[in-house]
């Protein structure tokens, strides 16, 4: 099939590639195909037609479930960035322009080829809280800290075509994606015709999957892969396995979409969906509005799937109407989806073929939290007190806050945050939290003074409806004042604990706890002084804040006492579903979304006042500690996959080393290599800001790589943090300092690791920083999908132990030098030579999973590869 079909909607003509017809031509029944595979097939057909000289292999789509060893291409229609990961991506593009100019080319050849939106949402911190002045104070501090970064981003918006920067304090990237940017069905003018096709996206935040709730296929990628997509490169991956999750029933009273999302995360982690597509279907879909679906889709990285997809149906159209999409757009979506087999058909559920299936009865969902250090570890509320029994014998912590004295036990809540994209797109959940707060205030309940409370909504629409329903004043009275619009506590931008608590915990190493309505709770993530973090719905965040502790059974123990000293239980405060629905019906109108997004690019006056340079090339400030020209384009020589000799082991890790452990994130300590570098530049510790805000400066970031305060290198078992053994002198030092010394002697480095190396957020600096440290390979038991890809795209070899083997079983201590010999079919022979010259030989697998991986490696990474392609094309 080489021609498009015509679709007429509201008297307008559209051309489209009919996947139904192509499948019928090849004796395939579309009803047997998952919706995600249909979207991939449409993309392949379209790009085959648009680029007849570069045909894609369509054969894997025939009997697709038999071809998981064959690759398919993915070239998204748009890219979405957040500022933490977006700044380094644009810094790389600016440096690439410099290199093109150095080679006498036209810098303008380096330019996004698809629409790119960058949402500045990761930089606001909770410096002030519990007061109505918190928002303005935090915004002011945000601009003071990030002026250089914001000036760079504003320059980039003017310098690059196809780039839109959404200013700070507008909302969270994923909620803006849902409420404003996603089209579901996109259009493009080409050769005098209007083409229609599914909206697809990749983003530099792993929770880009949230938009799957709208039937938009997309997922998080590293900043490196996003840059390639921006520059017109397509990525490859094996034909995915698709896990069909059949939903039945409806959520019981007293449960929330958060409880469902945490249950799904636990269920699918057990089912082992890492690297697979997950697609939801079944009669239960009709009972899940888009806001609930978004909560589940958001958590895809937590259950390990590439995506958590919901097909287009009536709920999709209802949400688009609510969020003020045009009637013309909704008519197109409905007509296109029906014509091209993308409109959900529950009647064909039994015909659809999935690689694997899982069934979940929504009626079985119970109120839950997850923690204390992993989002997949589900805990029902009645079982939460038992989570703290291992602290028996732990001394209490005496704290004086103002005039009040507290004796804290393990489980005491240091942070209670309504934050993160996971839940703040869900009006029912937030209205429930507001109603609980209002009733608590009416009964005279208060939050203990040692608890740091905050509210950071995903968009200004949330503030609008909480104010319109008169719920915000009650939240304010409990300390849940608005602190900013953006990702805060969930990504480590929680700020310090309440001042007196901060001082006492820092001095005693007391195991303080936190509860947040987020999606990540890895140890040390939300705050370096917080030991145990539990994910919970916003209503439960309010409840645990009122209790001031997590070692409480909310079903049987009171949150506090009213004015008559009568116990107040959570059930006394929890509103009915009918009450919440009525309030939502009254408060949520399309006009609220129209108001929030009118003039969205110019509504921040601090942003508007920034003065910025102009020109195709950026003028780098050599004294800047925020923005620096990276060194990724120094060496453009081609390299081959030949034997590598005598790799020294820089670090040896166990299981579940996350990108939070690897990549610099959060607080910069004054005694760390990064802190010492900034101090040498004349920066006071109070102005260090976070690693995330300095991702555009490789000097800072490489010093923070593998420097997380909780990381445990087995080469230094008695020392926790970013330390290692420098073997030439048998001394313990920081990983950065050891790497610097190894570089002086041109010593190639390797990292050993256990299972799930690189799980967590799609942090590109987890690969970039390791590459700058001089690491040539990582040998692990298994990799998280995004991080494996990022390693390859930075020119680092991802090597995997054979099943059943690991460093311990092979007797590797970390003192060995490893030689890698490469054979056919990605087989690697590893020779590990000990200091006494005895050697162990074993086999491993080179995880080059796609056809492009070897090209990336040979070019020295994807950035040099793209640069060479641009120069050749020019």
C-alpha positions in Angstrom: 0.0 0.0 0.0 1.7 3.2 -1.1 -1.3 5.6 -1.2 -3.2 7.3 1.5 -7.0 7.2 2.0 -9.2 10.2 2.4 -11.2 11.1 5.5 -13.7 13.9 5.5 -14.5 15.5 8.9 -16.7 18.6 9.2 -16.3 19.1 5.4 -12.5 19.2 5.7 -10.4 16.6 3.8 -7.6 14.6 5.5 -5.3 12.0 4.2 -4.3 9.0 6.3 -2.5 5.7 6.2 -5.1 2.9 6.7 -3.6 0.2 8.9 -6.8 -1.8 8.6 -6.5 -2.0 4.8 -2.8 -3.0 4.9 -3.4 -5.7 7.4 -6.3 -7.0 5.4 -4.1 -7.1 2.3 -1.8 -9.3 4.2 -4.5 -11.6 5.5 -4.2 -10.2 9.0 -7.2 -9.4 11.3 -6.9 -6.0 13.0 -9.1 -7.1 15.8 -6.2 -9.4 16.9 -3.8 -6.5 17.2 -3.1 -4.5 20.4 -3.7 -0.8 20.0 -0.1 0.0 20.7 1.1 -2.2 17.8 -1.4 -0.5 15.6 0.1 2.9 16.3 3.6 1.5 15.6 2.4 0.0 12.3 0.8 3.3 11.2 4.1 5.1 11.9 6.0 2.5 9.8 3.6 2.7 6.9 3.7 6.5 6.9 7.5 6.8 7.0 7.8 4.1 4.3 5.6 6.3 2.1 7.4 9.5 3.0 10.8 8.0 2.5 10.5 5.4 -0.3 14.3 5.3 -0.7 14.7 4.2 2.9 12.0 1.6 3.4 11.5 0.2 6.8 11.0 -3.6 7.2 7.2 -4.1 7.7 7.4 -7.9 7.9 7.7 -7.9 11.7 4.2 -6.6 11.9 2.8 -9.7 10.2 2.0 -12.1 13.0 3.7 -9.6 15.2 3.8 -11.7 18.3 6.2 -14.1 16.7 8.8 -11.5 15.9 10.1 -10.1 19.2 13.7 -10.8 17.9 13.2 -8.3 15.0 13.5 -4.5 15.3 11.0 -1.8 14.6 11.6 1.9 14.2 10.1 4.7 16.3 10.3 8.3 15.2 8.0 10.4 17.4 6.1 13.4 16.1 7.2 15.6 19.0 9.6 15.8 21.9 8.9 17.2 25.4 11.6 18.3 27.8 11.7 19.4 31.4 14.4 21.9 32.4 16.6 19.6 34.5 17.1 17.3 31.5 16.3 19.8 28.8 19.0 22.3 29.7 21.9 19.8 29.0 20.2 18.6 25.8 20.1 22.2 24.5 23.6 22.8 25.8 24.7 19.9 23.7 23.0 21.3 20.6 24.6 24.7 21.2 28.0 23.0 21.5 27.2 21.0 18.4 26.6 24.3 16.5 30.0 25.5 17.7 31.7 22.3 16.3 29.9 22.7 13.0 31.1 26.3 12.8 34.7 25.2 13.7 34.5 22.7 10.8 33.4 25.5 8.4 29.8 24.3 8.3 26.5 26.2 8.8 25.5 26.1 12.5 21.8 26.3 11.5 21.9 22.7 10.3 21.8 21.8 14.0 18.1 22.5 14.7 15.1 20.6 16.0 13.3 18.9 13.1 10.1 18.1 15.1 8.1 20.3 17.5 9.9 20.5 20.9 8.3 21.9 24.1 10.4 22.5 27.1 8.5 23.0 30.4 10.5 24.7 33.2 9.1 22.8 36.2 12.0 21.2 38.0 13.7 24.2 39.5 11.4 25.5 42.2 12.4 24.5 45.7 10.4 24.5 49.0 12.4 27.1 50.8 9.4 28.7 52.5 6.2 26.8 53.4 3.2 27.0 55.7 2.5 30.6 54.8 0.7 32.6 52.1 4.0 34.3 51.2 5.6 30.9 50.3 4.8 31.0 46.6 6.2 34.5 45.9 9.3 33.8 48.1 10.1 30.5 46.4 9.6 32.0 42.9 11.9 34.8 43.7 14.6 32.4 45.1 14.1 30.2 42.0 14.9 33.1 39.6 17.9 34.2 41.8 19.3 30.7 41.7 18.6 29.9 38.1 19.1 33.2 36.2 21.9 31.9 34.1 20.0 28.8 33.1 16.9 30.7 32.3 18.8 33.2 30.2 20.3 30.3 28.3 16.8 28.8 27.8 15.4 32.1 26.6 18.3 32.4 24.2 17.6 28.9 22.9 14.0 29.7 22.3 15.0 32.5 20.0 17.9 30.7 18.4 16.3 27.3 17.5 13.3 26.8 15.3 10.6 24.4 16.4 11.4 25.0 20.1 8.8 26.4 22.6 9.8 27.2 26.2 7.0 27.3 28.7 8.1 29.6 31.5 8.5 28.7 35.2 5.6 28.5 37.6 3.1 27.3 35.0 2.8 23.7 36.0 4.3 20.2 35.8 5.4 19.0 32.4 3.1 16.0 32.3 0.0 17.8 33.4 0.6 20.5 30.8 1.1 17.7 28.3 -2.3 16.3 29.2 -4.1 19.5 29.5 -2.6 21.5 26.6 0.0 19.9 24.3 -1.3 16.5 23.4 -3.4 16.4 20.3 -4.2 12.7 20.3 -4.5 12.9 16.5 -2.0 15.3 14.9 -2.1 16.9 11.5 0.5 18.3 9.1 0.4 20.1 5.8 2.4 18.4 3.1 2.3 18.7 -0.7 -0.9 20.7 -0.5 -2.7 18.0 1.5 -3.6 17.7 5.2 -2.1 14.5 6.7 -3.7 13.0 9.9 -1.8 10.6 12.1 -1.6 9.5 15.8 0.2 11.9 18.2 3.4 10.3 19.5 6.0 11.7 21.8 9.2 11.0 23.7 10.3 13.1 26.7 13.3 13.6 28.9 11.4 12.6 31.9 10.5 8.9 32.5 7.0 9.8 33.5 6.2 11.0 30.0 4.2 7.8 30.0 1.4 9.8 31.8 0.1 10.9 28.4 -0.6 7.3 27.5 -3.8 7.8 29.4 -5.1 9.8 26.4 -4.2 7.2 23.9 -1.0 9.0 23.0 1.9 6.5 22.6 5.1 7.9 24.2 7.6 7.2 26.9 10.6 8.7 28.7 14.1 8.6 27.1 17.4 9.9 28.2 18.3 13.4 27.1 20.8 11.9 24.7 18.1 9.9 22.8 15.8 12.9 23.0 18.4 15.0 21.2 18.6 12.4 18.5 14.8 12.5 18.1 14.9 16.3 18.0 17.4 16.1 15.2 15.4 13.7 13.1 17.0 10.4 14.0 14.8 7.4 14.5 15.3 4.9 17.3 15.0 1.1 17.0 13.9 -1.5 19.5 12.8 -5.1 19.3 9.1 -5.7 18.4 7.8 -5.3 22.0 6.0 -7.8 24.0 2.6 -6.4 24.9 1.1 -7.3 28.3 -2.7 -6.9 28.3 -4.1 -5.9 31.7 -7.8 -6.7 31.8 -9.6 -4.4 34.3 -13.0 -5.4 35.7 -15.3 -3.9 38.3 -15.0 -0.4 39.9 -13.1 1.1 42.8 -14.7 0.6 46.2 -15.7 3.5 48.4 -12.9 5.0 50.4 -10.2 4.1 47.8 -8.5 6.3 45.3 -6.7 6.1 41.9 -3.5 6.3 43.9 -4.3 3.1 45.7 -5.1 1.5 42.3 -1.8 2.8 40.8 0.3 1.5 43.7 -1.5 -1.8 43.4 -0.9 -2.0 39.7 2.8 -1.1 40.3 3.2 -3.9 42.7 1.3 -6.4 40.5 3.2 -5.6 37.3 6.6 -5.6 39.0 5.9 -9.1 40.2 4.8 -10.0 36.7 8.1 -8.7 35.3 7.0 -6.2 32.6 10.4 -4.5 32.4 10.9 -3.4 28.7 7.4 -4.5 27.7 4.4 -2.5 26.6 1.5 -2.6 28.9 -2.0 -2.0 27.5 -5.1 -1.7 29.6 -8.5 -3.0 28.4 -11.7 -4.5 29.8 -15.1 -3.4 31.1 -13.4 -1.6 34.0 -12.1 1.1 31.6 -15.6 2.6 31.5 -15.3 3.3 35.3 -11.9 5.0 35.0 -11.8 8.7 34.0 -8.7 10.0 32.3 -7.4 11.5 35.6 -7.4 8.0 37.1 -5.8 6.5 34.0 -3.2 9.2 34.1 -2.3 8.2 37.7 -1.7 4.7 36.5 0.1 5.6 33.3 2.4 7.9 35.2 3.7 5.0 37.2 4.9 3.0 34.2 8.6 3.5 35.1 7.8 2.2 38.6 6.4 -1.0 37.3 9.1 -1.1 34.7 7.1 -1.0 31.5 8.0 1.1 28.5 4.4 2.4 28.5 1.1 1.9 30.2 -1.4 2.6 27.4 -5.1 3.3 27.4 -6.8 3.3 24.0 -9.1 6.1 22.8 -12.7 5.9 24.0 -15.5 8.0 25.3 -13.5 8.9 28.4 -10.8 10.4 26.2 -13.3 12.6 24.4 -14.9 13.7 27.7 -11.5 14.8 29.0 -10.6 16.7 25.9 -13.9 18.6 26.1 -13.3 19.3 29.8 -9.8 20.7 29.0 -11.1 23.1 26.3 -10.0 21.3 23.2 -11.8 22.5 20.1 -14.9 20.7 18.8 -13.1 20.4 15.4 -10.2 18.5 17.1 -12.5 16.2 19.0 -14.5 15.4 15.8 -11.2 14.6 14.0 -10.1 12.3 16.8 -13.4 10.4 16.9 -13.6 10.0 13.1 -10.0 9.1 12.6 -9.8 6.6 15.5 -13.0 4.9 14.2 -11.8 4.8 10.6 -8.3 3.6 11.4 -8.9 1.0 14.1 -7.8 3.1 17.0 -11.1 3.5 18.8 -11.5 1.1 21.7 -13.9 -1.8 20.9 -14.7 -3.7 24.1 -16.6 -6.3 22.0 -13.3 -7.5 20.5 -11.5 -7.9 23.8 -11.5 -11.7 23.5 -10.2 -11.6 20.0 -7.2 -9.3 20.7 -3.9 -11.2 21.1 -1.4 -10.2 23.8 2.0 -11.6 24.5 0.8 -12.1 28.1 -2.3 -11.2 30.1 -3.0 -10.1 33.6 -6.4 -9.5 35.2 -7.2 -7.1 38.0 -10.6 -6.7 39.7 -10.9 -3.0 40.7 -13.3 -4.1 43.5 -10.3 -5.7 45.3 -8.3 -2.4 45.7 -7.6 -1.4 49.3 -6.3 1.9 50.7 -2.5 1.6 50.5 0.9 3.3 50.6 4.2 2.2 49.1 7.6 2.2 50.6 9.9 2.8 52.4 12.4 3.0 49.6 10.8 1.5 46.5 7.5 2.4 44.8 6.6 -1.2 44.1 6.6 -2.2 47.7 2.8 -2.1 48.5 1.7 -1.7 52.1 -1.9 -1.8 53.2 -2.7 0.8 55.8 -3.3 -1.6 58.6 0.2 -3.1 58.0 2.0 0.2 58.0 2.8 0.4 61.8 4.6 -2.9 61.5 7.0 -1.3 59.1 8.7 0.5 62.0 9.1 -2.4 64.4 12.7 -2.9 63.4 13.5 0.5 65.0 12.7 -1.0 68.5 15.4 0.3 70.9 16.1 3.4 68.8 16.4 6.4 71.1 13.7 9.0 70.8 14.5 12.5 69.5 13.7 15.5 71.7 12.9 18.5 69.6 11.7 22.0 70.6 9.8 23.8 67.8 9.0 27.3 68.8 7.5 26.9 72.3 6.5 23.3 71.8 8.4 20.3 73.0 8.2 17.0 71.1 9.6 13.6 71.8 9.7 11.9 68.3 9.8 8.2 67.7 10.8 6.5 64.4 8.0 7.0 62.0 7.6 10.7 62.9 6.8 12.7 59.8 9.4 15.2 58.8 7.8 16.0 55.4 4.2 15.7 54.2 3.9 16.9 50.6 1.1 17.0 48.1 3.4 17.0 45.1 4.3 15.4 41.8 2.6 14.8 38.5 1.3 11.5 39.7 -1.7 12.8 41.6 -1.9 16.5 41.0 -3.7 16.0 37.7 -6.5 14.2 39.5 -9.3 16.6 40.7 -11.3 13.9 42.6 -8.2 13.1 44.7 -7.3 16.7 45.4 -10.9 17.7 46.2 -11.0 14.7 48.6 -7.9 16.0 50.3 -9.4 19.5 50.5 -12.6 18.2 52.1 -10.6 16.2 54.7 -8.6 19.3 55.5 -11.8 21.4 55.9 -13.5 18.9 58.2 -10.3 18.5 60.2 -10.1 22.3 60.7 -13.7 22.4 61.7 -13.0 19.8 64.4 -10.0 21.8 65.7 -7.3 19.4 64.4 -3.9 20.8 63.6 -0.6 19.5 62.1 2.2 19.1 64.6 4.8 21.9 64.2 7.7 19.6 63.4 6.0 18.5 60.1 7.0 20.3 56.9 3.9 20.6 54.8 3.6 21.7 51.2 1.3 21.8 48.2 2.8 22.0 44.7 0.1 21.5 42.1 0.6 20.3 38.5 -1.1 23.3 37.0 -2.8 26.6 37.9 -6.2 24.9 37.2 -5.8 23.1 40.5 -5.4 26.3 42.5 -8.4 27.7 40.6 -10.8 24.9 41.6 -9.5 24.5 45.1 -10.1 28.2 45.6 -13.5 28.1 43.9 -14.7 25.3 46.1 -13.4 27.1 49.3 -11.1 24.3 50.2 -7.8 26.1 49.8 -8.2 28.1 53.1 -8.5 24.9 55.1 -5.5 23.4 53.4 -3.6 26.7 54.2 -4.7 26.5 57.8 -3.1 23.0 58.1 0.1 24.3 56.5 -0.6 23.0 52.9 -0.1 26.4 51.4 0.8 26.8 47.8 4.6 26.6 47.5 5.0 26.5 43.7 3.9 25.0 40.5 6.3 22.2 39.6 8.1 19.0 40.8 9.3 19.7 44.3 9.6 17.1 47.0 9.4 14.1 44.7 12.6 15.0 42.9 14.6 16.2 46.0 13.6 19.9 45.8 12.0 19.6 49.3 14.3 22.2 50.8 15.5 21.7 54.4 13.3 20.3 57.1 11.6 22.5 59.7 14.7 24.4 61.0 14.8 22.9 64.6 14.1 19.4 63.2 16.8 19.8 60.5 19.4 20.7 63.2 18.4 17.9 65.6 18.2 15.1 62.9 21.5 16.2 61.3 23.2 15.9 64.7 21.6 12.5 65.6 21.1 10.6 62.4 17.5 10.0 63.6 15.4 8.0 61.2 12.9 10.6 60.1 10.0 9.7 57.8 8.2 11.4 54.9 4.9 10.9 53.1 4.3 12.3 49.7 1.9 12.0 46.8 4.7 11.3 44.4 6.1 8.4 42.4 9.7 8.0 43.6 10.8 7.3 47.1 14.4 5.9 46.8 16.4 6.3 49.9 17.8 9.8 50.3 15.8 11.1 47.3 13.3 13.5 48.8 15.7 14.8 51.4 19.1 13.5 52.6 18.0 13.5 56.2 14.8 11.4 55.5 15.2 7.7 56.0 11.8 6.2 55.1 9.6 7.7 52.5 6.1 6.4 51.7 4.0 7.2 48.6 0.4 7.9 49.3 -2.6 9.7 47.9 -3.1 13.4 48.8 -5.9 12.6 51.2 -3.6 10.2 53.1 -0.8 12.8 53.0 -3.2 15.1 54.9 -4.2 12.4 57.3 -0.7 11.3 58.2 0.4 15.0 58.5 -2.4 15.4 61.1 -1.3 12.3 62.9 2.4 13.5 62.7 3.5 9.9 62.4 3.3 6.9 60.1 3.2 4.1 62.7 -0.5 4.5 63.1 -3.4 2.3 61.9 -5.8 4.9 60.4 -8.7 2.5 60.7 -8.5 2.0 64.4 -6.5 4.9 65.8 -7.5 8.5 65.9 -5.8 11.3 64.0 -6.3 13.6 66.9 -9.0 15.0 69.2 -11.7 17.6 68.6 -12.6 20.6 70.8 -14.5 18.3 73.2 -11.5 15.9 73.4 -13.4 13.3 71.4 -11.3 11.1 69.1 -11.4 12.0 65.4 -10.9 9.1 63.0 -10.1 9.3 59.3 -13.5 7.8 58.5 -15.1 10.8 60.3 -13.3 13.1 57.8 -13.5 11.1 54.5 -16.2 12.4 52.1 -18.5 10.2 50.1 -17.9 9.6 46.4 -21.2 11.4 45.6 -20.1 14.5 47.5 -16.8 14.6 45.7 -18.4 14.0 42.3 -20.9 16.8 42.9 -18.2 19.2 43.8 -16.1 18.2 40.8 -19.1 18.7 38.5 -19.6 22.2 39.9 -16.0 23.3 40.0 -14.5 21.9 36.8 -15.4 23.6 33.6 -13.6 24.1 30.3 -13.4 27.8 31.1 -11.0 27.1 34.0 -8.6 25.5 31.5 -9.0 28.3 29.0 -8.2 30.8 31.7 -5.1 28.9 32.9 -3.5 28.5 29.5 -4.4 31.8 27.9 -1.2 33.7 27.1 0.7 30.9 28.7 4.1 31.9 27.2 4.0 35.4 28.6 2.2 35.2 32.0 5.4 35.1 34.1 6.7 38.6 34.5 10.0 37.6 36.0 10.6 35.5 32.9 9.5 38.3 30.6 12.0 40.7 32.2 15.0 38.5 31.5 17.5 40.0 29.1 19.2 37.5 26.8 21.9 37.3 24.1 20.9 36.7 20.5 22.6 34.9 17.6 22.9 31.4 16.2 25.7 30.5 18.5 25.7 30.9 22.3 28.2 33.1 24.0 29.7 30.9 26.7 30.7 32.6 30.0 33.9 30.9 31.1 33.1 31.8 34.7 29.7 30.3 34.7 29.1 27.5 37.1 25.7 26.7 35.5 26.3 26.6 31.8 29.5 25.3 30.1 30.4 24.0 26.7 30.7 20.2 27.1 33.6 18.1 25.8 31.6 15.4 24.0 32.8 16.5 20.5 36.5 16.5 21.1 37.2 13.2 19.3 35.3 12.4 16.2 37.5 9.4 15.1 35.8 6.1 14.3 36.5 3.2 16.6 36.1 -0.5 16.2 34.9 -3.3 18.6 38.3 -4.8 19.3 39.8 -6.5 22.4 40.1 -4.2 25.4 42.9 -4.9 27.8 43.3 -4.4 31.5 40.2 -2.5 32.5 40.4 -1.5 36.2 37.3 -1.8 38.4 36.3 1.7 39.5 33.3 0.5 41.6 31.5 -2.7 42.5 27.8 -2.5 43.3 25.0 -4.8 44.4 21.4 -4.9 43.2 19.0 -2.0 42.4 21.5 0.8 41.9 19.2 3.5 40.6 20.0 6.5 38.4 19.5 8.6 41.6 22.6 6.8 43.0 24.6 7.2 39.8 23.5 10.6 38.6 24.1 13.8 40.6 20.7 14.9 42.1 19.5 17.1 44.9 21.7 18.7 47.5 25.3 19.6 46.9 27.4 19.0 50.1 30.2 21.4 50.9 32.6 18.6 51.5 31.9 16.8 48.2 34.1 17.2 45.1 31.3 19.3 43.5 31.0 21.4 46.6 34.8 22.0 46.7 34.8 22.9 43.0 32.0 25.5 43.6 33.7 26.9 46.7 37.0 27.3 44.7 34.9 29.3 42.2 33.9 31.7 45.0 30.3 30.2 45.4 29.0 30.3 49.0 27.4 27.0 50.2 24.1 28.7 50.5 24.2 29.4 46.8 25.3 25.9 45.7 21.7 25.2 44.5 21.0 21.6 43.4 22.8 19.3 41.0 19.7 19.3 38.9 19.9 23.1 38.4 23.6 22.7 37.3 23.1 20.0 34.8 24.3 22.3 32.1 27.8 22.4 33.6 29.8 19.2 33.1 32.5 20.2 35.6 30.0 20.1 38.4 28.1 17.1 37.2 31.1 14.8 36.7 32.2 15.5 40.3 28.7 14.5 41.5 28.5 11.3 39.5 28.4 8.2 41.7 28.5 10.5 44.7 25.1 9.8 46.3 25.4 9.8 50.1 23.5 6.4 50.2 25.4 4.6 47.5 27.4 1.6 48.7 30.5 0.6 46.8 31.5 -2.9 47.8 35.2 -1.9 47.3 34.8 0.3 50.4 32.4 -1.8 52.6 33.0 0.3 55.7 32.3 3.7 54.0 29.0 4.7 52.5 28.8 7.3 49.8 30.8 8.1 46.7 34.0 6.4 47.7 36.2 3.8 46.1 39.5 2.0 46.5 42.3 3.5 44.4 44.2 0.3 43.6 47.7 1.6 42.7 48.2 3.0 46.2 45.5 0.8 48.0 43.9 4.0 49.4 40.3 5.0 49.9 39.3 8.2 48.1 36.3 9.7 46.3 35.3 8.1 43.0 35.9 11.3 41.2 39.4 11.7 42.6 40.2 8.1 41.8 39.0 8.6 38.2 41.1 11.7 37.8 44.2 9.8 38.9 43.4 6.9 36.6 43.0 9.3 33.7 46.6 10.6 34.2 47.8 7.1 33.5 45.3 6.4 30.6 43.8 3.6 32.7 40.5 2.3 31.2 37.7 1.7 33.8 34.8 -0.6 34.3 31.9 -0.9 36.8 30.5 -4.1 38.2 26.9 -4.2 39.3 24.0 -6.5 40.2 20.4 -6.6 39.0 18.4 -3.7 37.6 21.4 -1.4 37.2 20.1 2.1 36.3 16.5 1.7 37.3 14.6 4.9 38.0 14.3 8.2 36.1 15.7 8.7 32.7 18.7 10.7 33.9 21.1 11.3 31.0 23.9 12.4 33.4 23.9 8.8 34.8 25.5 7.9 31.5 27.2 11.2 30.6 28.9 11.5 34.0 30.2 7.9 33.9 31.6 8.5 30.4 33.4 11.6 31.6 34.9 9.6 34.5 36.6 7.4 32.0 34.3 4.3 32.3 34.5 2.2 29.1 32.0 -0.6 30.2 29.5 -1.6 32.8 29.1 -5.3 33.6 25.8 -6.0 35.4 23.3 -8.8 36.0 20.6 -6.7 34.3 19.9 -3.2 33.1 16.9 -0.9 33.2 15.8 -0.2 29.6 16.4 3.5 29.4 19.8 3.4 31.1 21.1 0.6 28.9 20.3 2.7 25.9 21.9 5.8 27.4 25.1 4.0 28.1 25.4 2.8 24.5 24.6 6.3 23.2 27.5 7.7 25.3 29.8 5.1 23.8 29.9 2.9 26.9 29.6 -0.9 26.5 26.7 -2.5 28.5 27.8 -6.0 29.3 25.6 -8.6 31.1 26.5 -11.6 33.1 25.1 -14.9 31.8 22.0 -16.0 33.7 22.8 -17.4 37.1 26.2 -15.7 37.3 27.3 -12.6 39.0 30.4 -11.0 40.5 30.0 -13.1 43.7 29.5 -16.4 42.0 32.5 -15.8 39.8 34.6 -14.8 42.8 35.3 -11.3 41.6 36.6 -9.1 44.4 37.1 -5.9 42.5 40.9 -6.1 42.5 41.0 -7.8 39.1 41.9 -6.3 35.8 39.5 -7.4 33.1 40.2 -8.0 29.4 37.3 -8.1 27.0 37.3 -10.2 23.8 34.4 -9.8 21.5 33.0 -12.7 19.4 30.0 -13.3 17.1 26.4 -12.6 18.1 27.3 -10.2 20.9 29.3 -12.9 22.9 32.1 -11.5 25.1 34.8 -13.5 26.8 36.0 -11.8 30.0 39.4 -12.7 31.5 39.7 -11.4 35.1 43.3 -11.4 36.3 44.0 -11.0 40.0 47.0 -9.2 41.5 48.8 -12.6 41.9 48.3 -13.1 38.2 45.9 -16.0 38.6 42.9 -15.6 36.1 39.3 -16.5 35.8 37.6 -16.6 32.4 33.9 -16.4 31.9 31.4 -15.4 29.2 29.1 -12.4 29.1 26.7 -10.8 26.7 27.2 -7.5 24.9 23.8 -5.7 25.2 23.7 -4.2 21.7 20.0 -4.6 21.4 19.2 -2.6 18.2 20.9 -2.2 14.8 21.9 1.3 15.7 23.8 0.4 18.8 27.0 -0.7 17.1 27.0 2.5 15.0 26.6 4.6 18.1 29.5 2.9 19.7 31.8 3.1 16.7 31.1 6.8 16.3 31.9 7.4 20.0 28.3 8.0 20.9 25.1 9.3 19.3 26.0 12.9 19.6 29.2 12.6 17.4 27.2 10.3 15.1 24.4 12.9 14.6 27.0 15.6 14.1 28.8 13.6 11.4 25.4 13.0 9.7 24.6 16.7 9.8 27.9 17.7 8.3 27.5 15.0 5.6 24.0 16.2 4.8 25.1 19.8 4.6 
